[in-house]
Amino acid sequence: MPKNKTHSGTAKRVKITGTGKLRRQQTGLRHRLEVKSSAQTRRQTGTVAIAPADVKRVKKLLGR
């Protein structure tokens, strides 16, 4: 049986923590920043956990 390939698009967007949790960047910080309030852009910095409903699918895409 051949090996499964990692989905490279997902691999670029998702990082796996040391404990095995999945983290991703928050959305909304790429363009049109001038119309968003400073408070809104500050809230969107950093990473967040992937939704529990999506974890199984994302792990499969990452080959885990």
C-alpha positions as CSV (number, residue, x, y, z in Angstrom):
1,M,0.0,0.0,0.0
2,P,1.5,3.4,-1.0
3,K,2.1,6.1,1.6
4,N,-0.3,9.0,1.9
5,K,0.9,12.4,1.0
6,T,0.6,15.3,3.3
7,H,-1.8,18.0,2.0
8,S,0.8,20.8,1.6
9,G,-1.8,23.6,1.7
10,T,-3.0,22.4,5.1
11,A,0.5,21.9,6.3
12,K,1.3,25.5,5.7
13,R,-1.7,26.8,7.6
14,V,-1.8,24.4,10.6
15,K,0.9,23.8,13.3
16,I,0.8,20.8,15.7
17,T,1.8,21.6,19.3
18,G,4.0,19.4,21.4
19,T,0.9,17.9,23.0
20,G,-0.7,17.2,19.6
21,K,-3.2,20.0,19.5
22,L,-3.8,21.8,16.2
23,R,-3.3,25.6,16.0
24,R,-4.1,28.0,13.2
25,Q,-3.9,31.8,12.6
26,Q,-7.1,33.8,13.0
27,T,-8.8,35.1,9.9
28,G,-9.3,38.7,8.9
29,L,-5.8,40.2,9.1
30,R,-4.7,40.1,5.4
31,H,-6.4,43.1,3.8
32,R,-8.7,46.1,4.4
33,L,-7.0,46.7,7.7
34,E,-7.7,50.4,7.5
35,V,-11.4,49.9,7.9
36,K,-11.1,47.7,11.0
37,S,-10.7,49.1,14.4
38,S,-7.3,48.7,16.3
39,A,-9.1,46.7,18.9
40,Q,-10.4,44.3,16.3
41,T,-7.0,43.8,14.7
42,R,-5.4,43.2,18.2
43,R,-8.0,40.6,19.0
44,Q,-7.2,38.7,15.8
45,T,-3.5,38.4,16.4
46,G,-2.1,35.1,17.6
47,T,-3.2,31.6,17.1
48,V,-6.4,29.7,18.0
49,A,-7.3,26.0,18.3
50,I,-9.0,24.3,15.4
51,A,-12.7,23.6,16.0
52,P,-13.2,20.1,17.5
53,A,-15.5,19.2,14.6
54,D,-12.7,19.7,12.2
55,V,-9.8,18.1,14.1
56,K,-10.2,14.6,12.6
57,R,-10.4,15.8,9.0
58,V,-7.4,18.1,9.4
59,K,-5.3,15.4,11.1
60,K,-6.0,13.1,8.2
61,L,-4.9,15.8,5.7
62,L,-1.6,16.1,7.7
63,G,-1.1,12.4,7.6
64,R,-1.6,11.8,11.3
